[in-house]
Amino acid sequence: MSRHVNLKRITLTSKKNWWMVELNEEDEGPPKSALPPGTEETLVNEPHRTPKQFHRITPRTYETTSHASNPIYQPPTNPASIFSFPTPTSYSAPPNPTQSLAPTASGSASELFKCVVKKPNVVQLEINGEMQSNARDVTTQFLAELRVYTTVARHRNICAFLGSLENVGMVLEYLEGRTLYDVIRAHKHALARAQKVDYHNQLLDGLTHLHAYGFSHGDLSLLNIQVTHGSDTIKLFDFGRSVSADSVYASPDDPYDDEPPASPPPTAPLRMNLNSRFAPKTPTLPPPAPTPARKVERIYPGTRPFSAPEILRGECTDARLADAYSFGMILVCLDRGELVDVKPWEQRKDKLPKGFLDGLEVFGERCPGYLKRCDQGRRRLLREDMMDVDMSMAA
């Protein structure tokens, strides 16, 4: 006669993917409801060892639709746990992730692709006897970048996302080329007008695609724009400072508040004698449902001199409009064929050096609109502002 045992306790062991189960003598085995939903258990019979172990097998699921919704996974604040097991479906590879990539080598059974693996890099320092860490900022940047890659549909001018590796990080397209910074330094004033217009159109196309999903880039500069070899294709990357247009923006200096705001207690409905002559003739409508609190995101200054003045002042209310300022600064560099600079204390006041916009032959009519004050009619990034490329001017 077999003894009846009952589930006493489940403990997650230090070994990943295993559960430690303790039983007493009342039931024959652990009920299905004792294990996490969506898992199967495998009994491991090991003599002379108690308690028994049940192996947790998590079924893998992969999305078959395009990544068009925000990730619902809420990871912990520890950067080392962002990509820990199990990998959330929202962070898995999109369908056919290499469809737009050329393999570096092909065999009879497989193809090889170059890629970039980006993993969190946490640094800890002891300052004045206290340990300081960049763990929170690293987590924020990785989650912001993952949100962009897993939400925005594929685009020719945005670095391709290939998925995530458990306990490692995200996998991105390998961009063979140079940054726009290096291109301008190498060519100086030798870039043809047609090439400048083509770079303008590609950059505008990629940014407006990103903005259509409600995201800003957040750190748009010559260093975060790659120009591929051969095709001269513009690729946007590094979205760690991206924020959502639906969020409330806070200064990096504001204190963190990890606790969500407490919701007010529900108000009890008023009881009224309907036979009273003071009772309303129509039934009283219930109070409206409380509006969910908007997410608070910190918005950081980007690379000078491309960061918008309102971000430097800590007064930004429209991050996509701040991208337009960065775009205007890039056009000035591209038009002049050289790097430019603005004194930070002048840029904070929305001031530009004297003659800064003089002599712009290609984008002279557009740059002043992008570099206006954000509250004085700054030009937004619109796909309709594409320019015609005159191939006769390519030489």
Phi, psi and omega per residue, in radians:
M1 nan 2.212 -3.092
S2 -1.420 2.538 3.111
R3 -1.380 2.607 3.094
H4 -1.658 2.238 3.131
V5 -2.109 2.707 -3.128
N6 -2.251 2.606 -3.137
L7 -1.148 2.228 -3.123
K8 -1.842 -0.818 -3.091
R9 -2.824 2.554 3.039
I10 -2.054 2.261 -3.140
T11 -2.249 2.293 3.066
L12 -1.405 2.118 -3.059
T13 -1.437 3.035 3.122
S14 -1.213 -0.398 3.088
K15 -1.388 2.213 -3.075
K16 -1.093 2.541 3.028
N17 1.262 0.363 3.105
W18 -2.249 2.517 3.065
W19 -2.049 2.376 3.056
M20 -1.710 2.149 -3.055
V21 -2.043 2.243 3.064
E22 -1.888 2.367 -3.071
L23 -2.131 2.632 2.945
N24 -1.961 -2.998 -2.957
E25 -1.803 1.086 3.106
E26 -2.263 -0.477 -3.077
D27 -2.310 2.951 -3.049
E28 -1.434 -0.291 -3.101
G29 3.094 2.993 -3.114
P30 -1.239 2.309 3.105
P31 -1.187 2.803 -3.127
K32 -1.082 -0.605 -3.070
S33 -1.200 -0.208 -3.103
A34 -1.277 -0.492 -3.137
L35 -1.598 2.791 -3.124
P36 -1.033 2.520 -3.130
P37 -1.064 2.548 3.112
G38 1.431 0.264 3.134
T39 -2.152 2.798 3.046
E40 -2.063 2.649 -3.136
E41 -2.040 2.529 3.122
T42 -2.198 2.064 -3.101
L43 -1.328 2.266 3.104
V44 -1.880 1.949 -3.120
N45 -1.537 1.938 3.097
E46 -2.191 2.066 -3.114
P47 -1.146 2.616 3.050
H48 1.070 0.594 3.131
R49 -2.530 2.172 3.033
T50 -2.340 2.598 -0.052
P51 -1.334 3.045 -3.137
K52 -1.427 2.783 -3.125
Q53 -1.992 2.501 3.049
F54 -2.126 2.159 -3.104
H55 -1.390 2.250 -3.131
R56 -1.619 2.085 3.132
I57 -1.947 1.966 -3.132
T58 -1.639 2.114 -3.134
P59 -1.163 2.454 3.124
R60 -1.534 2.374 3.043
T61 -2.248 2.484 -3.135
Y62 -2.227 2.460 -3.123
E63 -1.252 2.447 3.082
T64 -1.896 -0.038 3.098
T65 -1.929 2.889 3.140
S66 -1.158 2.671 -3.118
H67 -1.349 1.578 -3.065
A68 -2.139 0.270 3.114
S69 -2.389 2.680 -3.106
N70 -1.175 2.511 3.095
P71 -1.051 2.450 3.141
I72 -1.740 -0.075 -3.117
Y73 -1.315 2.334 3.123
Q74 -1.991 1.650 -3.079
P75 -1.379 2.877 3.083
P76 -1.251 2.983 -3.098
T77 -1.413 -0.139 3.109
N78 -1.338 2.074 -3.089
P79 -1.035 -0.547 -3.127
A80 -1.176 -0.263 -3.094
S81 -1.764 0.002 -3.100
I82 -1.069 -0.742 -3.078
F83 -1.941 0.477 3.132
S84 -1.328 2.902 -3.098
F85 -1.220 2.464 -0.107
P86 -1.516 2.624 3.110
T87 -1.164 2.178 -3.140
P88 -1.093 2.578 3.123
T89 -1.024 -0.597 -3.120
S90 -1.117 -0.393 -3.108
Y91 -1.770 0.085 -3.125
S92 -1.329 2.971 -3.105
A93 -1.181 2.491 3.052
P94 -1.205 2.878 3.127
P95 -1.052 2.299 3.114
N96 0.856 1.098 -3.004
P97 -1.176 -0.353 -3.077
T98 -1.778 0.308 -3.032
Q99 -1.137 -0.482 -3.121
S100 -1.772 0.136 -3.097
L101 -1.879 2.551 3.095
A102 -1.657 2.273 3.130
P103 -1.197 2.573 3.090
T104 -1.419 -0.402 3.092
A105 -2.734 2.642 -3.133
S106 -2.330 2.494 3.086
G107 -2.232 -3.005 -3.123
S108 -1.257 -0.388 -3.056
A109 -2.162 -0.154 -3.065
S110 -2.768 2.921 3.059
E111 -2.180 2.588 3.141
L112 -1.945 2.368 3.128
F113 -2.215 2.482 2.975
K114 -1.381 2.524 3.112
C115 -2.651 2.973 3.099
V116 -2.057 2.256 3.067
V117 -1.805 2.071 -3.108
K118 -1.905 2.105 -3.081
K119 -2.175 2.689 3.119
P120 -1.093 2.469 3.125
N121 -2.165 1.735 -3.081
V122 -1.677 2.297 3.135
V123 -2.095 2.366 3.086
Q124 -2.150 2.315 3.128
L125 -2.316 2.562 3.056
E126 -1.678 2.023 -3.114
I127 -2.140 2.088 -3.140
N128 0.933 0.714 3.089
G129 1.396 0.038 3.132
E130 -2.078 2.468 3.123
M131 -1.427 2.177 3.093
Q132 -1.966 2.511 -3.090
S133 -2.470 2.625 3.062
N134 -1.699 0.323 -3.042
A135 -1.038 -0.721 -3.096
R136 -1.150 -0.754 -3.130
D137 -1.202 -0.664 3.096
V138 -1.062 -0.761 3.122
T139 -1.103 -0.775 -3.131
T140 -1.045 -0.772 -3.113
Q141 -1.179 -0.712 -3.128
F142 -1.175 -0.691 3.131
L143 -1.209 -0.631 3.095
A144 -1.120 -0.719 -3.137
E145 -1.222 -0.703 3.091
L146 -1.107 -0.651 3.133
R147 -1.073 -0.694 3.112
V148 -1.178 -0.887 -3.047
Y149 -1.140 -0.566 -3.088
T150 -1.615 -0.016 3.136
T151 -1.955 -0.759 -3.062
V152 -1.370 2.339 3.102
A153 -1.180 2.776 -3.138
R154 -0.970 2.525 3.098
H155 -2.585 2.541 -3.090
R156 -1.052 -0.540 -3.044
N157 -1.806 0.329 3.073
I158 -2.221 2.329 3.131
C159 -0.932 2.351 -3.067
A160 -1.366 2.454 3.089
F161 -1.723 2.232 -3.061
L162 -1.884 0.005 3.108
G163 2.137 -2.890 -3.126
S164 -2.288 2.632 3.064
L165 -1.909 2.290 -3.133
E166 -1.027 2.303 3.095
N167 1.122 0.234 -3.136
V168 -2.159 -1.318 -3.091
G169 2.943 -2.764 -3.110
M170 -1.657 2.652 -3.130
V171 -1.966 2.189 -3.066
L172 -2.158 2.819 3.073
E173 -1.061 2.447 3.058
Y174 -1.466 2.097 -3.082
L175 -1.706 1.910 -3.141
E176 -1.540 1.823 -3.116
G177 2.936 -2.711 -3.118
R178 -2.257 2.778 3.039
T179 -1.276 2.777 3.090
L180 -1.085 -0.498 3.049
Y181 -1.037 -0.812 3.141
D182 -1.191 -0.632 3.132
V183 -1.093 -0.801 -3.122
I184 -1.166 -0.693 3.124
R185 -1.140 -0.647 -3.085
A186 -1.297 -0.690 -3.057
H187 -1.618 -0.422 -3.102
K188 0.899 -1.968 -3.068
H189 -1.686 0.237 -3.035
A190 -1.620 -0.083 3.132
L191 -1.180 2.304 3.138
A192 -1.284 2.738 3.136
R193 -1.034 -0.753 -3.132
A194 -1.072 -0.640 3.123
Q195 -1.187 -0.707 3.103
K196 -1.103 -0.749 3.124
V197 -1.138 -0.674 3.121
D198 -1.125 -0.748 3.080
Y199 -1.084 -0.714 3.103
H200 -1.031 -0.820 -3.092
N201 -1.155 -0.743 3.140
Q202 -1.142 -0.765 3.138
L203 -1.113 -0.733 3.111
L204 -1.140 -0.660 3.140
D205 -1.134 -0.778 3.137
G206 -1.173 -0.703 -3.113
L207 -1.217 -0.739 3.124
T208 -1.158 -0.549 3.052
H209 -1.132 -0.759 3.097
L210 -1.118 -0.762 -3.120
H211 -1.156 -0.511 -3.140
A212 -1.103 -0.412 3.097
Y213 -1.629 0.127 3.071
G214 1.475 0.299 -3.124
F215 -2.002 2.597 2.939
S216 -1.774 2.900 3.033
H217 -1.399 -0.834 3.037
G218 1.611 -0.449 -3.136
D219 -2.551 0.899 -3.106
L220 -1.322 2.138 -3.139
S221 -2.747 3.063 3.120
L222 -1.124 -0.395 -3.102
L223 -1.448 -0.299 -3.126
N224 -1.878 0.419 3.061
I225 -2.222 2.091 -3.121
Q226 -1.783 2.439 3.062
V227 -1.993 1.979 -3.048
T228 -1.284 2.648 3.089
H229 -1.248 2.629 3.057
G230 1.487 -1.140 -3.059
S231 -1.631 -0.157 -3.093
D232 0.924 0.752 3.134
T233 -1.535 2.289 3.083
I234 -1.346 2.347 3.092
K235 -2.282 2.133 3.041
L236 -1.497 2.445 3.086
F237 -2.642 3.119 3.135
D238 1.096 1.376 -3.119
F239 -1.814 0.482 -3.091
G240 -1.171 -0.377 3.109
R241 -1.809 0.271 3.109
S242 -1.220 2.524 3.054
V243 -2.325 2.841 -3.133
S244 -1.612 2.539 3.123
A245 -1.209 -0.322 -3.126
D246 -1.511 -0.030 -3.072
S247 -1.612 2.894 2.976
V248 -1.692 2.314 -3.045
Y249 -1.662 2.369 3.106
A250 -2.122 2.781 3.108
S251 -1.361 2.586 3.082
P252 -1.052 -0.396 -3.126
D253 -1.430 -0.208 3.135
D254 -1.167 2.517 3.132
P255 -1.185 2.597 3.103
Y256 -1.350 2.546 3.057
D257 -2.301 1.703 -3.085
D258 -1.312 -0.301 -3.122
E259 -1.540 2.297 3.100
P260 -1.163 2.622 3.137
P261 -1.086 2.392 -3.120
A262 -1.218 2.302 3.116
S263 -1.394 2.493 -3.130
P264 -1.126 2.574 3.138
P265 -1.120 2.550 -3.141
P266 -1.133 2.423 3.130
T267 -1.449 2.351 3.140
A268 -1.264 2.447 3.126
P269 -1.129 2.503 3.125
L270 -1.261 2.335 3.077
R271 -1.652 2.275 -3.067
M272 -2.415 2.432 3.083
N273 -1.302 1.939 -3.099
L274 -1.170 -0.303 3.111
N275 -1.458 -0.144 -3.133
S276 -1.273 2.593 3.130
R277 -1.302 -0.177 3.080
F278 -1.577 -0.078 -3.141
A279 -1.218 2.470 3.126
P280 -1.154 2.634 -3.128
K281 -1.291 -0.516 3.115
T282 -1.870 2.583 -3.137
P283 -1.111 2.497 -3.137
T284 -1.320 2.260 3.138
L285 -1.306 2.541 3.097
P286 -1.152 2.682 3.120
P287 -1.087 2.560 -3.135
P288 -1.117 2.624 3.128
A289 -1.126 2.480 3.139
P290 -1.114 2.453 3.121
T291 -1.292 2.250 -3.130
P292 -1.083 2.479 -3.115
A293 -1.168 2.410 3.107
R294 -1.327 2.518 -3.122
K295 -1.171 2.431 3.095
V296 -1.728 2.151 3.108
E297 -2.152 2.410 3.077
R298 -1.420 2.365 -3.120
I299 -1.979 2.120 -2.987
Y300 -1.811 2.588 3.013
P301 -1.093 2.478 3.119
G302 -1.634 -2.684 -3.102
T303 -1.360 2.279 3.060
R304 -1.290 2.576 0.002
P305 -1.651 0.429 -3.013
F306 -1.520 -0.253 -3.121
S307 -1.265 2.381 -3.091
A308 -1.172 2.528 -3.119
P309 -1.013 -0.643 -3.114
E310 -1.168 -0.484 3.061
I311 -1.272 -0.698 3.102
L312 -1.098 -0.549 3.127
R313 -1.496 -0.160 -3.078
G314 1.288 0.567 -3.087
E315 -2.169 0.359 -3.065
C316 -1.254 2.311 3.058
T317 -2.126 -0.150 -3.127
D318 -2.475 1.722 -3.047
A319 -1.207 -0.547 3.124
R320 -1.226 -0.549 3.053
L321 -1.229 -0.550 3.044
A322 -1.156 -0.599 3.046
D323 -1.075 -0.595 3.139
A324 -1.110 -0.664 3.078
Y325 -1.088 -0.801 3.116
S326 -1.057 -0.698 3.114
F327 -1.076 -0.739 3.111
G328 -1.087 -0.718 3.102
M329 -1.107 -0.663 3.111
I330 -1.140 -0.679 3.117
L331 -1.122 -0.634 3.092
V332 -1.083 -0.806 3.110
C333 -1.083 -0.739 -3.098
L334 -1.173 -0.727 -3.126
D335 -1.186 -0.787 -3.132
R336 -1.290 -0.390 -3.075
G337 1.255 0.487 -3.134
E338 -2.731 2.885 3.125
L339 -1.440 2.520 -3.135
V340 -2.133 2.897 3.119
D341 -2.582 2.697 3.092
V342 -2.356 2.358 3.114
K343 -1.069 2.285 -3.030
P344 -1.045 -0.649 -3.118
W345 -1.240 -0.412 3.046
E346 -1.429 -0.652 -3.122
Q347 -1.162 -0.591 3.098
R348 -1.058 -0.445 -3.140
K349 -1.689 0.239 -3.120
D350 1.061 0.635 3.110
K351 -1.906 2.499 3.092
L352 -2.046 2.627 3.127
P353 -1.034 2.669 3.136
K354 -1.090 2.281 -3.118
G355 1.342 0.200 -3.071
F356 -1.080 -0.617 -3.078
L357 -1.794 0.172 3.129
D358 -1.400 2.531 3.026
G359 1.350 0.270 3.085
L360 -1.419 1.956 -3.031
E361 -1.509 -0.493 -3.041
V362 -1.751 -0.827 -3.043
F363 -2.010 0.423 -3.085
G364 -1.079 -0.497 -3.139
E365 -1.470 -0.303 -3.047
R366 -1.754 -0.691 -3.040
C367 -0.990 -0.758 3.126
P368 -1.007 -0.608 3.120
G369 -1.184 -0.633 3.131
Y370 -1.311 -0.422 -3.053
L371 -1.775 0.240 3.038
K372 -1.261 2.933 2.999
R373 -1.085 2.566 -3.093
C374 -1.130 -0.465 -3.137
D375 -1.742 0.247 3.133
Q376 -2.257 0.676 3.006
G377 1.476 0.606 3.083
R378 -1.050 2.453 -3.103
R379 -1.257 2.297 3.093
R380 -1.484 2.814 3.101
L381 -1.468 2.051 -3.111
L382 -2.242 2.410 -3.137
R383 -1.152 -0.424 3.129
E384 -1.182 -0.194 -3.120
D385 -1.522 0.235 3.060
M386 -1.022 2.542 -3.136
M387 -1.852 2.589 3.082
D388 -1.300 2.337 3.140
V389 -1.610 2.044 3.103
D390 -1.581 1.798 -3.063
M391 -1.210 -0.293 3.093
S392 -1.205 -0.307 3.135
M393 -1.717 0.178 -3.057
A394 -1.244 -0.492 -3.095
A395 -1.324 nan nan
